[in-house]
Amino acid sequence: MKNFKRFQNKKALITGANGGIGKVLVKSLKKEGASVAVTDIDTSKIIADANYDGNLTDSKFCDELPKKVFDKFNGLDILCNVAGVITRGKINDVSDEDYNSTMKVNVEAPFRLCRASIPLMKKGSAIVNVSSCWGLRPGPNHPLYVMSKAAIASLTQCLGLDHAHQGIRINAVCPNEVNTPMLRSGFEVRGINPDRAIQELNKTIPLGRIAEPKDIVDVILFLLSDESRYMCGSIVEVNGAKQVL
Ligand SMILES: NC(=O)c1ccc[n+]([C@@H]2O[C@H](COP(=O)([O-])OP(=O)(O)OC[C@H]3O[C@@H](n4cnc5c(N)ncnc54)[C@H](O)[C@@H]3O)[C@@H](O)[C@H]2O)c1
């Protein structure tokens, strides 16, 4: 249908809005009619309907944010927990501080944001969490990140089950490699040219290339829309057919 907007009159809150996936998601939701509230450490360059700079390691900030958005928009229909940090290194390479900050951003913040949002949401609302293929299977040299992504996948399944009766659908996407600052920074810290590394990585993907943010965002939009009305507690892997690491 021409000019059909799937998210007309929907009110959304997006975390990680300044990141590779988040930026594209915000633009897409706005284009399809949603009012979008964004949060990240720095949202000054994001064009949205409400901007909330903040650190997701701050429990109070997470607990209070959904109500602020609800009051501003007079409703909250959509929550996307996109923000994440990748902490690299084997178990003996990571510190207590790494543990605490990773779990706070990747697990505790989505937990708090879901907990504060669900009571504000009416029937027809949707939450999408961003997990990872590494939330489904082990990956080498990143135990902290992998366990945090498994936790958010599990939280999604549990909440999907518990809140289906309220008509609130909660699902997750699990991307494999996506061309964003998170992936590129991993090459840069190792002194590897990211463009060249991605060319090599592309050869490992059966579909011929790693994902661009839009490849993931289109699946998130599907999960947020009525087109996925019978999906709840699902973990959707988006991997270009790459099952191995
Ligand atoms: N890029 C990949 O290859 C890939 C693969 C699988 C899953 N993911 C997941 O996708 C999601 C989006 O990642 P991306 O690739 O867009 O990465 P990104 O690094 O571009 O974006 C992540 C965003 O989260 C924000 N963030 C991090 N810590 C924060 C904090 N303490 N408070 C507030 N905001 C904070 C960052 O500022 C950043 O804007 C993440 O959850 C990530 O784990 C990414």
The ligand as an ORCA input file, in Angstrom:
! r2SCAN-3c Opt
* xyz 0 1
  N      27.763     -4.827     15.433
  C      27.675     -6.123     15.559
  O      28.405     -6.885     14.884
  C      26.648     -6.739     16.496
  C      26.430     -8.122     16.431
  C      25.494     -8.689     17.287
  C      24.814     -7.889     18.198
  N      25.054     -6.560     18.245
  C      24.317     -5.770     19.233
  O      23.640     -4.719     18.576
  C      23.413     -3.650     19.489
  C      23.772     -2.329     18.814
  O      25.158     -2.333     18.578
  P      25.877     -1.519     17.407
  O      26.543     -2.522     16.568
  O      24.944     -0.532     16.830
  O      27.016     -0.842     18.284
  P      27.442      0.648     18.526
  O      28.648      0.564     19.378
  O      27.501      1.385     17.239
  O      26.202      1.236     19.354
  C      25.987      0.953     20.708
  C      25.405      2.194     21.372
  O      25.145      1.900     22.746
  C      25.510      3.050     23.501
  N      25.898      2.729     24.864
  C      26.910      1.903     25.251
  N      27.075      1.968     26.573
  C      26.131      2.844     27.038
  C      25.815      3.345     28.337
  N      26.491      2.973     29.417
  N      24.804      4.222     28.441
  C      24.118      4.637     27.348
  N      24.381      4.207     26.093
  C      25.385      3.333     25.958
  C      26.724      3.610     22.767
  O      26.972      4.973     23.109
  C      26.374      3.390     21.327
  O      25.760      4.524     20.737
  C      24.236     -3.967     20.731
  O      23.398     -4.445     21.753
  C      25.174     -5.055     20.256
  O      25.584     -5.896     21.303
  C      25.949     -5.951     17.409
*
